[in-house]
Amino acid sequence: MKNTAITSKLILLSLAVLFACQSTNQEAIKLKQYQIHGKELYELHCLNCHQSDGSGLGLLIPPIDSSFILGNQALIICGIKNGLKGPISVNGKNYDREMPANARLTSLEIAEIMTYIQSNWAKKDSIVEISTIQKSLNSCN
């Protein structure tokens, strides 16, 4: 009877480890999918102004800066969807060109773009969840 209890505990522990590994693997696959599709969307909607390396266009278009991204996520999300008007400051430089809206982008597509941007420039390898996008979009001015 003692061996049966030990065997049952070992089976449960093995199953727990197996499901934890599967969950981690599925999350890694989802992150990679977001990054790849986000890069495609970035190249289609953002690259022309912000460039492939995120450097922007001189004093006309701001660079994609890691501290600005991480500190202004809601502003960037709203800007991707609705455009941006008015001055912003990135790395101590002021920019005041209008950013066009991408109103046709879905919350999923914006999440993928944000995941790509954060992974590529902020070195933050985590998914920007659709719920985060929707919450930010609901608070846009």
C-alpha positions as CSV (number, residue, x, y, z in Angstrom):
1,M,0.0,0.0,0.0
2,K,2.9,2.3,0.8
3,N,4.4,1.7,-2.7
4,T,1.0,2.5,-4.3
5,A,0.9,5.9,-2.6
6,I,4.5,6.7,-3.6
7,T,3.8,5.6,-7.2
8,S,0.6,7.8,-7.3
9,K,2.6,10.8,-6.0
10,L,5.3,10.2,-8.6
11,I,2.7,10.0,-11.4
12,L,1.1,13.2,-10.3
13,L,4.4,15.0,-10.0
14,S,5.4,13.8,-13.5
15,L,2.1,15.0,-15.0
16,A,2.5,18.4,-13.3
17,V,6.0,18.7,-14.8
18,L,4.8,17.6,-18.2
19,F,1.9,20.1,-18.2
20,A,4.2,22.9,-17.0
21,C,6.6,22.2,-19.8
22,Q,3.8,22.1,-22.4
23,S,2.5,25.4,-21.1
24,T,5.9,27.0,-21.3
25,N,6.5,25.7,-24.7
26,Q,3.1,26.9,-25.9
27,E,3.9,30.4,-24.5
28,A,7.3,30.4,-26.3
29,I,5.6,29.5,-29.6
30,K,2.9,32.2,-29.1
31,L,5.6,34.8,-28.3
32,K,7.5,33.8,-31.5
33,Q,4.3,34.0,-33.6
34,Y,3.6,37.5,-32.2
35,Q,7.2,38.6,-32.9
36,I,7.2,37.3,-36.5
37,H,3.7,38.7,-37.4
38,G,4.5,41.9,-35.5
39,K,7.6,42.4,-37.6
40,E,5.6,41.9,-40.8
41,L,3.1,44.4,-39.6
42,Y,5.8,46.8,-38.5
43,E,7.4,46.6,-41.9
44,L,4.0,47.3,-43.6
45,H,2.8,50.1,-41.3
46,C,5.7,51.7,-39.4
47,L,9.0,51.1,-41.2
48,N,8.6,53.9,-43.8
49,C,8.8,56.5,-41.0
50,H,10.6,54.8,-38.1
51,Q,13.1,52.8,-40.3
52,S,14.1,49.2,-40.1
53,D,16.5,49.9,-37.3
54,G,14.0,52.1,-35.4
55,S,16.2,55.2,-35.8
56,G,13.4,57.4,-37.1
57,L,14.0,60.3,-39.5
58,G,16.3,62.9,-38.0
59,L,14.3,65.6,-36.1
60,L,11.1,64.7,-38.1
61,I,10.2,61.2,-36.9
62,P,11.3,60.0,-33.4
63,P,13.3,56.9,-32.9
64,I,11.9,53.9,-31.2
65,D,13.5,54.2,-27.8
66,S,13.3,51.4,-25.2
67,S,12.8,53.7,-22.2
68,F,10.1,55.7,-24.1
69,I,8.4,52.5,-25.1
70,L,8.3,51.0,-21.7
71,G,7.3,54.2,-20.0
72,N,4.6,55.2,-22.5
73,Q,2.9,52.0,-23.6
74,A,-0.6,53.3,-23.6
75,L,0.3,56.4,-25.6
76,I,2.1,54.2,-28.2
77,I,-0.9,51.9,-28.4
78,C,-3.3,54.8,-28.9
79,G,-0.9,56.3,-31.4
80,I,-0.7,53.2,-33.5
81,K,-4.4,53.0,-33.7
82,N,-5.5,56.6,-33.7
83,G,-2.4,58.5,-34.7
84,L,-0.6,61.1,-32.6
85,K,-0.8,64.9,-32.7
86,G,1.2,67.4,-30.7
87,P,4.7,67.4,-29.4
88,I,6.5,64.5,-27.7
89,S,10.0,64.3,-26.3
90,V,12.2,61.2,-27.0
91,N,15.8,61.1,-25.7
92,G,15.6,64.8,-24.9
93,K,14.6,65.8,-28.4
94,N,11.2,67.2,-29.3
95,Y,9.1,66.0,-32.2
96,D,5.9,67.6,-33.4
97,R,5.0,65.8,-36.7
98,E,1.6,64.1,-36.9
99,M,1.7,60.4,-36.8
100,P,-1.0,58.9,-39.1
101,A,-3.7,56.6,-37.7
102,N,-3.9,52.9,-38.5
103,A,-7.6,52.6,-37.7
104,R,-8.0,49.3,-39.5
105,L,-5.5,47.5,-37.3
106,T,-7.2,45.0,-34.9
107,S,-6.3,44.7,-31.2
108,L,-4.4,41.5,-32.0
109,E,-2.4,43.2,-34.7
110,I,-1.5,46.0,-32.4
111,A,-0.5,43.5,-29.7
112,E,1.8,41.8,-32.3
113,I,3.4,45.1,-33.3
114,M,3.9,46.1,-29.7
115,T,5.3,42.6,-28.8
116,Y,7.8,43.0,-31.8
117,I,8.8,46.5,-30.8
118,Q,9.3,45.6,-27.2
119,S,11.2,42.5,-28.1
120,N,13.4,44.2,-30.7
121,W,14.2,47.5,-29.0
122,A,13.4,47.2,-25.3
123,K,14.7,43.6,-25.2
124,K,11.6,42.6,-23.3
125,D,10.6,39.1,-24.5
126,S,7.0,39.0,-23.3
127,I,3.7,39.1,-25.1
128,V,1.7,42.3,-25.0
129,E,-1.7,40.8,-24.3
130,I,-4.8,41.8,-26.3
131,S,-6.4,42.8,-23.0
132,T,-3.7,45.4,-22.5
133,I,-4.3,46.8,-25.9
134,Q,-8.1,47.0,-25.4
135,K,-7.6,48.6,-22.0
136,S,-5.3,51.2,-23.5
137,L,-7.6,51.8,-26.5
138,N,-10.5,52.3,-24.1
139,S,-8.6,55.1,-22.4
140,C,-7.4,57.0,-25.5
141,N,-8.2,60.7,-25.5
